[in-house]
């Protein structure tokens, strides 16, 4: 269906029965905004059995490429929602970036140098495709009610939810919702209606985006120029997109006139300077943007929760905006479902705010540093930058200082109250002394610390088919137990059964080493790690177990399974510590 012109689609406004109801209709969740973050949130909630109303004041998807770089983590989230393959197949996959200073290449880097991952470091895909694919999935889901040309114009907080006043072509009506998720963009009308603001730093610089359709033999890589001869004293970024469309970003400077800059008479000479006077191309879209690095002080306000650009906004260097917003959606959806189901206390939503505020601060810091390096504001900072670029040609130490955009990576929630730290031991296990921790908390190495997002790896299923580890982390809590060649004993299997069928069901996945089949109950999942890739990435040995959250972040890990410890870790991960 990718031959659809998603930029030209218009969705019909349909009058809903709620508009003529004698009293305001009540809903469990209302999402405001049908962009990538709002639609991802709605899909995630719906797949968890939560009905969602999505309100959008427009009737179209985005135009122009806009956000185009979607990170491996975002693709993994969309895999769980059933649309990751479609995004990846249409998008242009890439792992390699090159940095040029003037007319020379100074450094190239590979964002995914190791094998054994299902998804690339990034795909480039125009935002209108992303929104189109998300829209089609949402429109097909029976628990999602999409309402176009429904503009929220009033908000009243209640103890049990939120009252919304909504304006439509047929007049206004009222709705009540237990929870409202504001995904309504950087200018967020919901934020303004609450009298809230974002705080941060606005950068006095302008960039021109040009989408150019052409046939070129450039590889699928990210190319970034500092002070190139075809655009002196400024920077340029080049990306390949689907459909033979190339994205070019030209730094213009603060004094550039944004109206004049997008006129073809001014855009085309810049492109020809880059591509050559004889290049054949077609200008499809151009826009000028300025940017800021800012966020709201708090992402939760009563029963209203902010996500995506409504909550935080970063400069485009590093592709941290849309990717961070999709990670907001995943963090929030499972927590809100648990609260609505009565399995977790409402305070669990506070951990959405604290974890994603931490992630926003991380993104803001990286984005600000990138912007300062790319657009130096003084002669001294420019001399420093140029010296770093010159040194980077020959000296590896200088390459760590080169900053053309620290590209998006998922945050590790190191200080989350939902983590059971390696050093945390439930009180039922008395220690011989502070210097004698039990085997259950023997030291781990590697990146899979509590709070980290789970790494993927190739595995084989019980039928010996090739598979991927993350496909087993399907939106539930998962207890992963590394077994080696031997299945757990009957006592351990009984304990695992109790964990699997508790108030918050846990999926049990047993991991063998591929040397022998594991004979276990039918309701357990078995995978084989015949190449030991998963074992290596999780620093595992027979007996090692991990508890993973529904958003695929590590909640706890131990060297040996203990029912009491894992039950306590599960309660902590649900906000019941």
C-alpha positions in Angstrom: 0.0 0.0 0.0 3.0 2.3 -0.1 1.9 3.7 -3.5 -0.6 5.8 -1.5 0.1 9.5 -1.5 -0.1 9.9 2.3 0.6 13.6 2.0 -2.6 14.1 0.0 -4.9 12.0 2.2 -7.8 13.8 3.9 -9.9 12.1 6.6 -13.6 12.7 6.7 -15.0 14.4 9.8 -17.8 12.2 11.1 -20.3 13.3 13.7 -20.1 10.9 16.7 -23.0 9.9 18.9 -21.2 11.4 21.9 -21.9 14.8 20.4 -25.7 14.5 21.0 -25.6 12.5 24.2 -27.8 14.0 27.0 -24.7 13.9 29.3 -21.0 14.0 28.5 -19.8 10.5 27.6 -17.1 9.0 29.7 -14.0 7.2 28.4 -11.1 5.5 30.0 -8.4 7.2 27.9 -8.4 10.1 25.5 -5.2 10.8 23.4 -5.0 14.3 22.0 -2.9 14.4 18.8 -2.7 11.8 15.9 1.0 12.2 15.2 3.6 9.5 15.6 3.6 9.6 19.4 -0.2 9.8 19.8 -0.9 7.0 17.4 1.8 4.8 18.9 0.4 5.4 22.3 -3.1 4.5 21.2 -2.0 1.3 19.5 0.0 0.2 22.5 -2.9 0.8 24.8 -5.4 -0.9 22.5 -3.2 -4.0 22.1 -3.3 -4.2 25.9 -7.1 -4.2 25.8 -7.7 -0.5 26.7 -10.2 1.4 24.5 -8.9 4.8 23.4 -10.4 7.9 21.8 -7.9 9.8 19.7 -8.8 13.5 19.0 -7.0 15.6 16.4 -7.9 19.1 15.3 -6.7 18.4 11.7 -7.8 16.0 9.0 -4.4 15.3 7.3 -1.1 13.7 7.9 2.2 15.6 7.9 3.6 17.0 4.7 7.3 17.0 3.8 9.8 14.6 5.2 10.1 16.3 8.7 11.3 13.6 11.1 13.1 11.0 9.0 15.6 9.1 11.2 14.0 6.4 13.3 16.3 4.5 15.6 16.7 0.8 16.3 14.9 1.1 19.6 11.9 2.8 18.0 11.8 0.0 15.3 11.8 -2.6 18.1 8.9 -0.9 19.8 7.0 -0.9 16.5 7.9 -4.6 16.1 6.0 -5.3 19.2 3.0 -3.4 17.9 3.1 -5.3 14.6 4.3 -2.6 12.2 8.1 -2.6 12.6 8.7 -4.8 9.5 6.6 -2.4 7.4 8.5 0.6 8.6 11.9 -1.1 8.0 11.0 -2.5 4.6 9.9 0.8 3.3 12.7 2.8 5.0 16.4 3.1 4.0 18.5 1.2 6.6 21.9 2.6 7.6 24.5 2.2 10.2 27.5 4.2 8.9 28.1 7.9 9.1 30.8 10.1 7.6 32.1 13.5 8.7 33.8 15.9 6.4 35.7 19.1 7.2 35.9 21.4 4.2 36.8 19.1 1.3 38.2 16.1 3.3 36.7 13.2 5.1 37.9 13.2 8.7 36.1 10.3 10.3 33.6 7.6 9.6 31.7 5.6 12.3 29.5 2.5 12.5 26.6 2.7 14.9 26.0 -1.0 14.9 29.4 -2.7 14.4 28.4 -6.1 16.0 26.3 -8.7 14.3 23.2 -10.4 15.8 20.6 -7.7 15.8 17.3 -7.8 13.9 17.1 -4.1 13.2 19.7 -1.6 11.8 20.9 1.3 13.8 18.5 3.6 11.9 16.1 3.7 9.0 15.3 6.8 7.1 11.6 7.2 6.4 9.6 10.3 5.7 7.2 11.2 8.5 4.2 11.0 6.3 4.9 7.3 5.7 5.3 6.7 9.5 2.1 8.5 10.2 0.3 6.7 7.4 1.3 3.2 8.5 0.4 4.0 12.1 -2.9 5.5 11.0 -3.8 2.4 9.0 -3.0 0.1 12.0 -5.0 2.3 14.4 -8.0 2.6 12.1 -8.1 -1.2 11.8 -8.1 -1.7 15.6 -11.6 -2.1 17.1 -10.6 -0.4 20.4 -9.4 2.8 18.8 -11.9 5.6 18.0 -10.2 8.2 15.7 -12.0 11.5 15.5 -10.7 14.1 13.0 -11.5 17.9 13.3 -12.1 17.5 17.0 -10.2 20.4 18.7 -9.8 20.5 22.5 -10.7 24.1 23.6 -11.2 23.6 27.3 -9.8 21.4 30.1 -11.1 20.9 33.7 -9.4 18.6 36.1 -11.5 16.4 38.4 -10.5 14.0 41.1 -11.6 11.1 39.0 -10.5 12.4 35.6 -10.7 15.2 33.1 -13.5 17.1 31.5 -12.8 18.3 27.9 -14.6 20.8 25.8 -14.3 20.0 22.1 -15.0 22.1 19.1 -16.1 20.5 15.8 -17.6 21.6 12.5 -21.0 20.7 14.0 -20.4 22.8 17.2 -19.0 22.0 20.6 -19.5 19.1 22.9 -18.2 17.7 26.2 -16.3 14.5 27.1 -15.1 13.0 30.3 -12.0 10.8 30.5 -10.3 9.0 33.4 -7.0 9.9 31.8 -5.9 12.3 29.0 -2.6 11.9 27.2 -1.4 15.1 25.5 0.5 14.3 22.4 -0.4 17.5 20.7 3.0 18.8 19.6 5.5 21.4 20.5 2.9 24.2 20.7 0.6 21.9 22.8 -2.8 23.6 23.2 -3.4 21.3 26.3 -0.3 22.7 27.9 -1.4 26.2 27.3 -4.9 25.5 28.6 -3.3 24.3 31.9 -1.2 27.4 32.0 2.0 25.4 31.8 5.2 26.3 29.9 8.3 24.6 28.6 11.7 26.0 29.8 15.1 25.7 28.2 17.2 27.3 25.5 16.2 28.7 22.1 19.0 28.7 19.5 19.4 31.6 17.2 20.1 29.8 14.0 18.1 28.8 11.0 18.3 25.7 8.8 16.9 25.0 5.4 15.4 21.5 4.7 15.2 20.5 1.1 13.7 17.2 -0.2 15.2 16.5 -3.5 14.2 13.7 -5.9 17.0 12.3 -8.0 18.9 9.2 -9.0 22.3 9.2 -7.3 25.0 6.6 -6.5 25.7 7.8 -3.0 25.6 5.0 -0.4 22.9 4.8 2.3 25.0 6.7 4.9 24.7 9.9 6.9 27.1 12.5 5.5 27.8 15.7 7.5 30.0 18.5 6.3 31.5 21.3 8.4 32.5 24.4 6.4 32.3 22.7 3.0 33.6 24.6 -0.1 30.1 24.5 -1.6 28.5 26.1 1.5 31.4 28.0 3.3 31.3 28.8 7.0 28.2 26.7 7.5 27.2 23.0 7.8 25.3 20.6 5.6 23.7 17.2 6.2 22.7 14.6 3.6 20.4 11.6 4.0 18.9 9.1 1.6 15.2 8.5 1.9 12.8 6.1 0.1 11.5 6.8 -3.4 14.8 8.3 -4.6 14.3 11.3 -2.3 17.3 12.9 -0.6 17.1 15.1 2.5 19.5 18.0 2.6 19.8 20.4 5.5 21.7 23.6 5.0 22.7 25.9 7.9 21.7 29.4 7.0 22.5 31.5 10.1 20.2 33.6 12.2 19.9 36.5 9.9 18.5 34.5 7.0 15.0 35.5 5.8 12.9 32.4 6.2 10.4 33.5 3.5 13.1 34.2 0.9 15.2 31.1 1.8 12.5 28.6 0.7 12.0 30.3 -2.7 13.2 28.0 -5.5 15.4 30.7 -6.9 17.4 30.6 -3.6 17.1 26.9 -2.9 18.2 25.5 -6.2 21.6 27.2 -6.4 22.5 25.7 -3.0 21.6 22.2 -4.2 23.5 22.6 -7.4 26.6 23.8 -5.5 26.5 20.5 -3.6 25.5 18.1 -6.4 27.2 19.8 -9.4 26.0 22.1 -12.1 24.9 19.2 -14.4 22.9 17.3 -11.7 19.4 16.4 -12.6 17.0 16.6 -9.7 13.5 17.8 -8.7 12.8 19.9 -5.6 9.9 18.3 -3.8 9.6 20.3 -0.6 11.5 23.0 1.3 11.1 24.5 4.8 13.1 26.6 7.2 13.3 25.8 10.9 14.6 27.1 14.1 14.9 25.0 17.2 15.0 24.9 20.9 16.1 22.5 23.7 13.4 22.7 26.3 10.9 20.7 28.4 8.1 21.0 30.8 9.0 21.0 34.5 6.7 18.0 35.1 5.2 15.6 32.6 2.3 14.6 34.8 -0.4 17.0 35.9 -3.2 15.2 37.8 -4.9 12.9 35.3 -3.2 14.6 32.3 0.1 13.2 31.1 2.3 14.8 28.4 4.3 12.9 25.9 6.5 13.7 22.8 7.1 17.3 21.7 4.3 18.4 24.0 6.5 17.5 26.9 10.0 18.1 25.5 11.6 19.5 22.4 15.1 19.1 21.1 17.1 20.3 18.2 17.1 17.8 15.3 20.8 16.9 15.6 20.9 13.3 16.8 17.3 12.3 15.8 16.2 12.5 19.4 12.8 14.1 19.1 10.4 11.5 17.5 12.4 8.6 18.8 12.2 9.9 22.4 8.5 10.5 21.9 7.8 6.9 20.8 9.8 5.7 23.9 7.5 7.9 26.0 4.5 6.1 24.6 5.9 2.7 25.4 6.9 3.7 28.9 3.4 5.1 29.6 1.1 2.5 28.0 1.9 -0.6 30.1 1.8 1.5 33.3 -1.5 3.1 32.5 -3.0 -0.3 31.6 -1.8 -1.7 35.0 -3.4 1.2 36.8 -6.7 1.0 35.0 -6.8 -2.8 35.7 -6.3 -2.2 39.4 -3.1 -4.2 39.4 -0.9 -1.2 40.2 -1.4 2.0 42.3 -1.9 5.3 40.5 1.5 6.4 41.7 3.0 4.1 39.1 2.2 7.0 36.6 4.6 9.2 38.6 7.4 6.9 37.5 6.5 7.5 33.9 7.1 11.2 34.7 10.4 10.6 36.6 11.9 8.1 34.1 10.9 10.1 31.0 12.0 13.4 32.5 15.4 11.8 33.1 15.4 10.7 29.5 14.4 14.2 28.3 17.3 15.7 30.3 19.7 13.3 28.8 18.4 14.1 25.3 18.5 17.9 26.0 22.1 17.7 27.2 23.2 15.7 24.2 21.3 17.8 21.7 22.5 21.1 23.2 26.1 19.9 23.1 25.7 18.9 19.4 24.2 22.2 18.5 26.9 24.2 20.2 29.6 22.2 18.3 27.8 22.5 14.9 26.9 26.2 15.3 29.7 27.8 17.4 28.7 31.2 18.7 32.1 32.8 19.2 35.5 32.9 17.4 37.1 30.9 20.2 34.6 28.1 20.0 34.9 28.0 16.3 38.7 27.7 16.5 38.3 24.9 19.0 35.9 23.0 16.8 38.1 23.4 13.7 41.1 22.2 15.6 39.2 19.1 16.8 38.2 18.3 13.2 41.7 18.7 11.9 43.1 16.4 14.6 40.3 13.8 14.0 41.8 12.9 10.7 44.8 11.2 12.4 44.1 11.0 16.1 41.4 8.7 17.6 41.2 10.7 20.8 39.9 13.7 18.9 37.1 11.8 17.3 35.3 11.5 20.6 35.1 15.2 20.6 33.6 15.6 17.1 29.9 16.2 17.5 27.7 16.3 14.4 24.8 15.0 16.6 25.1 12.3 19.2 22.6 9.9 17.7 19.6 8.7 19.6 20.0 5.8 22.1 17.5 4.6 24.6 17.9 5.8 28.1 18.9 3.6 31.0 16.7 4.3 34.1 19.5 3.8 36.5 17.8 5.4 39.5 14.3 4.3 38.8 12.3 3.2 41.9 11.0 0.3 39.9 14.5 -1.3 39.7 15.6 -4.1 42.0 19.3 -3.4 42.1 21.9 -6.2 42.1 22.7 -5.3 45.7 19.1 -5.3 46.9 18.3 -8.5 48.8 14.9 -9.3 50.2 15.0 -9.5 54.0 13.9 -13.1 54.1 17.5 -14.0 53.2 19.6 -13.1 56.2 23.2 -12.4 55.3 26.1 -13.9 57.2 27.6 -10.4 57.2 28.0 -7.3 55.0 31.1 -8.8 53.4 29.3 -12.1 52.4 26.7 -11.5 49.8 24.9 -14.7 48.7 25.5 -16.3 45.3 22.2 -14.9 44.2 23.7 -11.4 43.8 27.1 -12.3 42.4 28.5 -9.5 40.3 27.4 -9.1 36.7 29.3 -7.5 33.9 28.0 -5.9 30.7 25.3 -3.4 29.8 22.2 -5.3 31.0 21.9 -3.5 34.3 18.6 -2.9 36.0 16.9 0.0 34.1 18.6 -0.8 30.8 16.6 -1.7 27.7 17.0 -5.4 26.7 19.4 -6.2 23.9 18.3 -8.4 21.0 20.0 -11.6 19.9 19.3 -14.4 17.4 17.7 -17.5 19.0 15.8 -20.6 17.9 12.3 -21.5 18.9 11.1 -24.9 20.1 10.5 -26.0 16.4 14.2 -25.1 15.6 13.1 -22.0 13.6 15.3 -18.9 13.6 13.9 -16.2 15.7 14.8 -13.0 17.7 15.0 -12.6 21.4 13.0 -9.4 21.6 10.0 -11.1 19.9 9.5 -13.0 23.2 9.3 -9.8 25.2 5.8 -9.2 23.9 4.4 -6.5 26.2 4.1 -8.7 29.4 6.4 -9.1 32.3 8.9 -11.8 31.4 11.0 -14.0 33.6 13.9 -15.3 31.5 15.8 -18.2 33.1 19.1 -19.5 31.5 19.1 -23.3 31.8 22.1 -24.5 29.9 21.5 -28.1 28.9 19.2 -29.1 31.8 15.6 -28.1 32.5 14.9 -26.8 36.0 13.9 -29.2 38.7 10.3 -29.8 39.7 10.5 -27.5 42.7 11.7 -24.6 40.5 9.1 -25.4 37.9 6.3 -25.2 40.5 7.6 -21.9 41.7 7.7 -20.6 38.1 4.2 -21.8 37.6 3.0 -19.7 40.6 4.8 -16.6 39.2 3.3 -17.2 35.8 -0.3 -17.3 37.1 -0.3 -14.6 39.7 -2.3 -11.4 39.8 0.1 -9.9 37.3 0.8 -12.8 34.9 4.4 -13.3 34.0 5.6 -15.0 30.8 8.2 -17.7 31.6 10.9 -18.1 29.0 13.5 -20.8 29.5 16.7 -20.5 27.5 18.7 -23.6 26.6 22.2 -23.8 25.1 21.1 -25.7 22.0 22.7 -29.0 23.1 19.5 -30.7 24.2 15.8 -30.1 24.3 14.3 -28.7 27.5 11.3 -30.7 28.7 9.0 -28.2 30.6 5.3 -27.5 31.0 3.4 -26.5 27.9 2.6 -23.0 29.1 6.3 -22.2 29.3 8.2 -20.9 26.3 11.5 -22.5 25.3 14.2 -20.9 23.2 17.7 -22.2 22.3 20.7 -19.9 22.4 22.9 -22.2 20.3 25.5 -19.5 19.4 25.6 -18.2 23.0 25.0 -14.6 21.7 22.2 -14.0 24.2 24.2 -15.6 27.0 27.2 -13.4 26.3 25.1 -10.2 26.1 23.4 -10.9 29.4 26.5 -12.2 31.1 24.5 -15.4 31.9 25.3 -18.9 33.1 23.0 -21.8 34.0 20.7 -20.5 36.7 20.9 -16.8 35.8 17.5 -15.2 35.6 16.2 -11.8 34.5 12.8 -10.1 35.2 11.9 -7.8 32.3 9.3 -5.1 32.3 6.5 -4.9 29.7 8.5 -2.1 28.0 11.5 -4.5 27.7 13.6 -2.7 30.3 15.4 -4.8 32.9 13.6 -4.9 36.3 15.9 -7.3 38.2 18.5 -10.0 37.7 20.0 -12.7 39.9 22.5 -15.5 39.5 19.9 -18.1 40.8 16.1 -18.0 40.6 14.4 -17.4 43.9 10.7 -17.1 44.0 10.5 -14.7 46.9 13.1 -12.4 45.4 11.5 -12.3 42.0 8.0 -11.8 43.5 9.3 -8.9 45.4 11.0 -7.5 42.3 7.7 -7.8 40.4 5.9 -5.9 43.1 8.5 -3.2 43.1 8.3 -3.0 39.3 4.6 -2.4 39.6 5.2 0.5 42.0 4.2 -1.5 45.1 7.6 -1.5 46.9 
